[in-house]
Amino acid sequence: MTDEWHAYDLLSTTGRGHSTVNHLAKEWARDDDGDGVREVHTHTIEGHWTGLRNFLRMFRGVHKRYLGQYVAFYQGMHNFKDAALQLLGTLLGPITSTGP
């Protein structure tokens, strides 16, 4: 899912689904199937960029030659977090509440 920027136009030729929101028309999210959940939005990727920016901020600037390595490290941390949570879920099994 992307905004309406023309550079994303060729994404639909990759064989994957591609939905857009029109930020110029003040559209930020859209419910395409009418179930009350706004499936089409760009909040997820914008959140990832915010996380990367905050990660890079602690270095107070990085040389562009090494930027790819910093991004790869951040990506590894992000993926490790997801994998670790999945592993814990597998080890612990479903957590159910027994009540008070």
C-alpha atoms as an extended CHARMM CRD file, in Angstrom:
* protein
*
       100  EXT
         1         1  MET       CA              0.0000000000        0.0000000000        0.0000000000  PROA      1               0.0000000000
         2         2  THR       CA              1.3350000000        3.3810000000       -0.9520000000  PROA      2               0.0000000000
         3         3  ASP       CA              0.2610000000        6.9240000000       -1.4910000000  PROA      3               0.0000000000
         4         4  GLU       CA             -0.4470000000        8.2970000000       -4.9490000000  PROA      4               0.0000000000
         5         5  TRP       CA              3.1560000000        9.1910000000       -5.8770000000  PROA      5               0.0000000000
         6         6  HSD       CA              3.7600000000        8.2500000000       -9.5280000000  PROA      6               0.0000000000
         7         7  ALA       CA              6.9700000000        6.3040000000       -8.7720000000  PROA      7               0.0000000000
         8         8  TYR       CA              4.7860000000        3.5300000000       -7.2990000000  PROA      8               0.0000000000
         9         9  ASP       CA              2.7400000000        3.0770000000      -10.5000000000  PROA      9               0.0000000000
        10        10  LEU       CA              4.7660000000        0.0860000000      -11.7150000000  PROA      10              0.0000000000
        11        11  LEU       CA              4.2510000000       -1.8800000000       -8.4880000000  PROA      11              0.0000000000
        12        12  SER       CA              1.0210000000       -3.3380000000       -9.8430000000  PROA      12              0.0000000000
        13        13  THR       CA              3.0090000000       -4.9820000000      -12.6740000000  PROA      13              0.0000000000
        14        14  THR       CA              4.9050000000       -7.1690000000      -10.1760000000  PROA      14              0.0000000000
        15        15  GLY       CA              1.9590000000       -9.5260000000       -9.7460000000  PROA      15              0.0000000000
        16        16  ARG       CA              1.2400000000       -8.3650000000       -6.2090000000  PROA      16              0.0000000000
        17        17  GLY       CA             -1.7380000000       -6.4140000000       -5.0390000000  PROA      17              0.0000000000
        18        18  HSD       CA             -1.2530000000       -2.6620000000       -4.9030000000  PROA      18              0.0000000000
        19        19  SER       CA             -3.6660000000       -0.2730000000       -3.2470000000  PROA      19              0.0000000000
        20        20  THR       CA             -3.1850000000        3.4540000000       -2.8260000000  PROA      20              0.0000000000
        21        21  VAL       CA             -4.5290000000        6.2510000000       -0.6960000000  PROA      21              0.0000000000
        22        22  ASN       CA             -4.7740000000        9.7400000000       -2.0980000000  PROA      22              0.0000000000
        23        23  HSD       CA             -3.0780000000       12.0810000000        0.3530000000  PROA      23              0.0000000000
        24        24  LEU       CA             -3.6330000000       15.0320000000       -1.9940000000  PROA      24              0.0000000000
        25        25  ALA       CA             -7.3810000000       14.5430000000       -1.5620000000  PROA      25              0.0000000000
        26        26  LYS       CA             -6.9280000000       14.2640000000        2.2430000000  PROA      26              0.0000000000
        27        27  GLU       CA             -7.5410000000       10.5030000000        2.1530000000  PROA      27              0.0000000000
        28        28  TRP       CA             -5.4260000000        8.7940000000        4.8210000000  PROA      28              0.0000000000
        29        29  ALA       CA             -7.1290000000        5.3900000000        5.0790000000  PROA      29              0.0000000000
        30        30  ARG       CA             -9.9060000000        3.5890000000        3.2270000000  PROA      30              0.0000000000
        31        31  ASP       CA            -12.2610000000        0.6740000000        3.8730000000  PROA      31              0.0000000000
        32        32  ASP       CA            -12.5180000000       -1.1260000000        0.5190000000  PROA      32              0.0000000000
        33        33  ASP       CA            -14.6320000000       -4.1150000000        1.5080000000  PROA      33              0.0000000000
        34        34  GLY       CA            -17.1230000000       -2.3540000000        3.7920000000  PROA      34              0.0000000000
        35        35  ASP       CA            -16.3810000000       -4.3470000000        6.9620000000  PROA      35              0.0000000000
        36        36  GLY       CA            -15.5540000000       -1.2600000000        9.0310000000  PROA      36              0.0000000000
        37        37  VAL       CA            -11.7800000000       -1.8790000000        9.0410000000  PROA      37              0.0000000000
        38        38  ARG       CA             -9.7080000000        0.5610000000        7.0210000000  PROA      38              0.0000000000
        39        39  GLU       CA             -7.3520000000       -1.8620000000        5.3060000000  PROA      39              0.0000000000
        40        40  VAL       CA             -5.7860000000        0.5760000000        2.8450000000  PROA      40              0.0000000000
        41        41  HSD       CA             -3.3340000000        2.9100000000        4.5920000000  PROA      41              0.0000000000
        42        42  THR       CA              0.3730000000        3.7480000000        4.7380000000  PROA      42              0.0000000000
        43        43  HSD       CA              0.6960000000        3.8730000000        8.5280000000  PROA      43              0.0000000000
        44        44  THR       CA              2.7460000000        0.6550000000        8.7710000000  PROA      44              0.0000000000
        45        45  ILE       CA              5.5830000000        1.7470000000        6.4980000000  PROA      45              0.0000000000
        46        46  GLU       CA              5.5240000000        5.2590000000        7.9390000000  PROA      46              0.0000000000
        47        47  GLY       CA              5.9290000000        3.7040000000       11.3870000000  PROA      47              0.0000000000
        48        48  HSD       CA              8.9390000000        1.7160000000       10.1820000000  PROA      48              0.0000000000
        49        49  TRP       CA             10.5640000000        4.8610000000        8.7780000000  PROA      49              0.0000000000
        50        50  THR       CA              9.9440000000        6.6440000000       12.0860000000  PROA      50              0.0000000000
        51        51  GLY       CA             11.5830000000        3.7610000000       13.9660000000  PROA      51              0.0000000000
        52        52  LEU       CA             14.6110000000        3.8490000000       11.6600000000  PROA      52              0.0000000000
        53        53  ARG       CA             14.9050000000        7.6160000000       11.9950000000  PROA      53              0.0000000000
        54        54  ASN       CA             14.7830000000        7.3600000000       15.7940000000  PROA      54              0.0000000000
        55        55  PHE       CA             17.4030000000        4.5790000000       15.7300000000  PROA      55              0.0000000000
        56        56  LEU       CA             19.7370000000        6.6730000000       13.5600000000  PROA      56              0.0000000000
        57        57  ARG       CA             19.2070000000        9.8010000000       15.6750000000  PROA      57              0.0000000000
        58        58  MET       CA             21.2890000000        8.4110000000       18.5510000000  PROA      58              0.0000000000
        59        59  PHE       CA             24.3480000000        8.3680000000       16.2830000000  PROA      59              0.0000000000
        60        60  ARG       CA             23.9320000000       12.0940000000       15.5330000000  PROA      60              0.0000000000
        61        61  GLY       CA             24.5350000000       11.5560000000       11.8390000000  PROA      61              0.0000000000
        62        62  VAL       CA             26.0100000000        8.7180000000        9.8300000000  PROA      62              0.0000000000
        63        63  HSD       CA             28.1910000000        8.7950000000        6.7440000000  PROA      63              0.0000000000
        64        64  LYS       CA             26.2570000000        7.9190000000        3.5980000000  PROA      64              0.0000000000
        65        65  ARG       CA             28.8260000000        5.2290000000        2.7990000000  PROA      65              0.0000000000
        66        66  TYR       CA             27.7640000000        3.3140000000        5.9190000000  PROA      66              0.0000000000
        67        67  LEU       CA             24.0470000000        4.1130000000        5.8620000000  PROA      67              0.0000000000
        68        68  GLY       CA             23.1740000000        0.7580000000        4.2900000000  PROA      68              0.0000000000
        69        69  GLN       CA             24.9280000000       -1.0570000000        7.1230000000  PROA      69              0.0000000000
        70        70  TYR       CA             23.0400000000        0.9250000000        9.7510000000  PROA      70              0.0000000000
        71        71  VAL       CA             19.7490000000        0.1910000000        7.9640000000  PROA      71              0.0000000000
        72        72  ALA       CA             20.6310000000       -3.5230000000        7.7290000000  PROA      72              0.0000000000
        73        73  PHE       CA             21.4210000000       -3.5990000000       11.4590000000  PROA      73              0.0000000000
        74        74  TYR       CA             18.1080000000       -1.9130000000       12.2680000000  PROA      74              0.0000000000
        75        75  GLN       CA             16.2950000000       -4.3910000000       10.0130000000  PROA      75              0.0000000000
        76        76  GLY       CA             17.9960000000       -7.2720000000       11.8030000000  PROA      76              0.0000000000
        77        77  MET       CA             16.9340000000       -5.9120000000       15.1930000000  PROA      77              0.0000000000
        78        78  HSD       CA             13.3600000000       -5.4990000000       13.9710000000  PROA      78              0.0000000000
        79        79  ASN       CA             13.2270000000       -9.0080000000       12.5020000000  PROA      79              0.0000000000
        80        80  PHE       CA             14.8330000000      -10.5170000000       15.6170000000  PROA      80              0.0000000000
        81        81  LYS       CA             12.1480000000       -8.9690000000       17.7940000000  PROA      81              0.0000000000
        82        82  ASP       CA              9.4130000000      -10.5890000000       15.7000000000  PROA      82              0.0000000000
        83        83  ALA       CA             11.2220000000      -13.9490000000       15.6040000000  PROA      83              0.0000000000
        84        84  ALA       CA             11.8770000000      -13.8880000000       19.3530000000  PROA      84              0.0000000000
        85        85  LEU       CA              8.2050000000      -13.2050000000       20.1070000000  PROA      85              0.0000000000
        86        86  GLN       CA              7.1750000000      -16.0300000000       17.7970000000  PROA      86              0.0000000000
        87        87  LEU       CA              9.6550000000      -18.3910000000       19.4650000000  PROA      87              0.0000000000
        88        88  LEU       CA              8.3680000000      -17.4660000000       22.9240000000  PROA      88              0.0000000000
        89        89  GLY       CA              4.8250000000      -18.0700000000       21.7630000000  PROA      89              0.0000000000
        90        90  THR       CA              5.8050000000      -21.5000000000       20.5060000000  PROA      90              0.0000000000
        91        91  LEU       CA              7.6600000000      -22.3920000000       23.7020000000  PROA      91              0.0000000000
        92        92  LEU       CA              5.0200000000      -21.0940000000       26.0950000000  PROA      92              0.0000000000
        93        93  GLY       CA              1.9910000000      -22.1730000000       24.1140000000  PROA      93              0.0000000000
        94        94  PRO       CA             -1.2740000000      -20.2830000000       24.2030000000  PROA      94              0.0000000000
        95        95  ILE       CA             -1.6980000000      -18.1180000000       27.2660000000  PROA      95              0.0000000000
        96        96  THR       CA             -5.1830000000      -18.2890000000       28.7190000000  PROA      96              0.0000000000
        97        97  SER       CA             -6.6610000000      -16.3460000000       31.5600000000  PROA      97              0.0000000000
        98        98  THR       CA             -8.0840000000      -18.3860000000       34.4220000000  PROA      98              0.0000000000
        99        99  GLY       CA             -9.8910000000      -15.4230000000       35.8470000000  PROA      99              0.0000000000
       100       100  PRO       CA             -9.8490000000      -13.9830000000       39.3840000000  PROA      100             0.0000000000
